[in-house]
Amino acid sequence: IKILNKYHVGMAGIFGSYSRGEQKRTSDIDIVVDIKNKNMSLLGFIRLNRLLEEALKRKVDLVEYSAIKPRLKDRILKEEIRII
């Protein structure tokens, strides 16, 4: 959570296999975020993703709420476990 706060993440949640309790040893962690700093560069977003991977010792699939594809939005929001 310290990493998320450092990067001005307003909301964050886990979805996918981890939120459903179906994760395997090789599963990545799907995290959806809302970045309060709308001026964050792509490089900053990539850096946030890498820091989360290092902290969690897992591959992280980081998605911004505003970038969720409409056909996936309902499923993702239904599965989401909010962490911030």
C-alpha positions in Angstrom: 0.0 0.0 0.0 3.0 2.3 0.6 3.9 2.0 -3.1 0.4 2.8 -4.2 0.3 5.9 -2.0 3.7 7.0 -3.2 2.3 6.9 -6.8 -0.9 8.8 -5.8 -3.3 5.8 -6.4 -6.7 6.9 -5.2 -8.4 3.5 -5.5 -7.0 0.0 -6.1 -8.4 -3.5 -6.2 -7.4 -7.1 -7.0 -9.5 -9.0 -9.5 -9.1 -12.2 -11.5 -7.9 -15.5 -10.1 -6.6 -14.1 -6.8 -10.0 -12.4 -6.0 -11.8 -15.6 -6.9 -9.4 -17.8 -4.8 -8.4 -19.7 -8.0 -4.8 -18.6 -8.2 -2.1 -21.1 -9.0 1.6 -21.0 -8.2 2.3 -19.3 -11.6 -0.7 -16.9 -11.6 -0.1 -13.2 -12.0 -1.9 -10.7 -9.8 -4.4 -8.5 -11.6 -4.7 -5.1 -10.0 -7.0 -2.2 -11.1 -6.0 1.3 -10.0 -7.2 4.9 -10.2 -4.3 7.3 -10.4 -5.0 10.7 -8.9 -2.1 12.2 -10.6 -3.5 12.5 -14.2 0.0 13.7 -15.4 1.7 10.4 -14.6 3.7 9.4 -17.6 3.7 5.9 -19.2 7.2 5.5 -17.8 5.8 6.2 -14.3 3.0 3.7 -14.8 5.5 1.1 -15.9 7.7 1.9 -12.9 4.7 1.5 -10.5 4.0 -1.9 -12.2 7.6 -3.0 -11.7 7.7 -1.9 -8.1 4.5 -3.9 -7.3 6.0 -7.0 -9.0 9.2 -6.7 -6.9 7.2 -6.2 -3.7 4.7 -9.0 -4.4 7.2 -11.4 -5.9 4.7 -12.1 -8.7 4.0 -10.8 -12.2 1.5 -8.0 -11.9 -1.1 -7.1 -14.6 -1.8 -3.4 -13.8 -4.9 -1.8 -15.3 -6.3 1.7 -14.8 -10.0 1.9 -14.2 -10.5 4.3 -17.1 -8.8 1.8 -19.4 -11.0 -1.2 -18.7 -12.6 -2.5 -21.8 -16.4 -2.0 -21.7 -17.1 -5.7 -22.3 -14.9 -6.7 -19.3 -15.9 -3.9 -16.9 -18.9 -5.5 -15.2 -17.0 -8.8 -14.6 -13.9 -7.0 -13.2 -15.9 -4.7 -10.9 -17.9 -7.6 -9.7 -14.8 -9.7 -8.8 -12.8 -6.7 -7.4 -11.6 -6.9 -3.9 -10.8 -3.3 -2.9 -7.4 -2.7 -1.2 -7.5 1.1 -1.2 
